[in-house]
Amino acid sequence: MSNNNITKNNESIKKGFYSTLFTTFIAVFLAELGDKTQVATLLLSAETGKPKIVFIGAALALILSSLIGVVIGRIIALRIQPLIFNRLAAILMIIISFLMIYDVINSTNEIAYFN
């Protein structure tokens, strides 16, 4: 293998690493913004007056829950073909979307009765 091919391969690996890291960061960051977890940490920080300890606890909890997701994702990836997994994930997201729309429609009607 020539040095040129090795350099291109290393650049490809590096690009894949940064691309995956950036995509993961953005996805998790946006998913967590305004989340009930963020509200809970805000309230705990205000209530306890110990923001550093709350930050450490919340960060460790997020790391652990992310680790669980990564491990389960890896196990699934080893057992299910990517095409089947993508289709199952799409179906699951559609079902969740319909359930959320149903919940919003029903909760809107309930709120209207109280006004």
C-alpha positions in Angstrom: 0.0 0.0 0.0 1.4 3.4 -0.9 1.8 6.3 1.5 -0.8 8.2 -0.6 -3.4 5.5 0.0 -2.6 5.3 3.7 -2.9 9.1 4.0 -6.3 9.1 2.2 -7.5 6.2 4.4 -6.5 8.1 7.6 -8.2 11.3 6.3 -11.4 9.3 5.6 -11.3 7.7 9.1 -10.7 11.1 10.6 -13.5 12.7 8.6 -15.9 9.9 9.6 -15.0 10.3 13.2 -15.6 14.1 13.3 -18.8 13.8 11.2 -20.2 11.1 13.6 -19.2 13.1 16.6 -20.7 16.3 15.3 -23.9 14.7 14.2 -24.3 12.9 17.6 -23.6 16.1 19.5 -26.1 18.1 17.6 -28.8 15.4 17.8 -28.5 14.9 21.5 -28.1 18.6 22.3 -31.2 19.6 20.3 -33.2 16.7 21.8 -32.3 17.7 25.3 -33.1 21.4 24.9 -36.2 22.3 26.8 -36.5 18.7 27.9 -38.1 17.8 31.2 -34.5 16.8 32.3 -33.3 20.3 31.7 -36.2 21.7 33.7 -35.5 19.2 36.5 -31.8 20.2 36.7 -32.8 23.9 36.6 -35.2 23.4 39.5 -32.7 21.2 41.5 -30.0 23.7 41.0 -32.2 26.5 42.2 -33.6 24.5 45.1 -30.3 23.1 46.5 -28.2 26.1 45.7 -25.4 23.7 44.7 -25.2 24.0 40.9 -21.9 22.3 40.5 -23.1 19.1 42.3 -26.3 19.2 40.3 -24.3 19.5 37.1 -22.1 16.6 38.0 -25.1 14.4 38.9 -27.0 15.4 35.7 -23.9 14.9 33.5 -23.2 11.4 35.0 -26.9 10.5 34.5 -26.8 11.6 30.9 -23.6 9.7 30.3 -25.0 6.5 31.8 -28.3 6.7 29.9 -26.3 7.4 26.7 -24.0 4.4 27.4 -27.1 2.2 27.8 -28.4 3.5 24.4 -25.1 2.9 22.7 -24.7 -0.7 24.1 -28.3 -1.6 23.1 -27.8 0.0 19.7 -24.7 -2.0 19.2 -26.4 -5.3 20.2 -29.3 -4.5 17.8 -26.9 -3.6 15.0 -25.1 -7.0 15.3 -28.4 -8.9 15.2 -30.6 -7.0 12.7 -29.8 -5.9 9.2 -29.5 -2.1 8.7 -32.4 -2.0 6.2 -34.7 -3.8 8.5 -33.7 -1.7 11.5 -34.2 1.5 9.5 -37.7 0.4 8.5 -38.6 -0.6 12.0 -37.3 2.7 13.4 -39.4 4.6 10.8 -42.5 2.6 11.6 -41.9 3.3 15.3 -41.5 7.0 14.7 -44.7 7.2 12.7 -46.6 5.4 15.5 -45.1 7.7 18.1 -46.1 10.7 15.9 -49.7 9.6 15.6 -49.9 9.0 19.3 -48.5 12.5 20.0 -51.0 14.1 17.5 -53.8 12.1 19.1 -52.7 13.3 22.6 -52.5 16.9 21.5 -56.0 16.8 19.9 -57.5 15.2 23.0 -55.7 17.6 25.4 -56.7 20.6 23.4 -60.4 19.6 23.8 -59.9 19.1 27.5 -58.4 22.5 28.0 -61.2 24.1 26.0 -63.8 22.8 28.5 -62.0 24.5 31.4 -62.0 27.9 29.8 
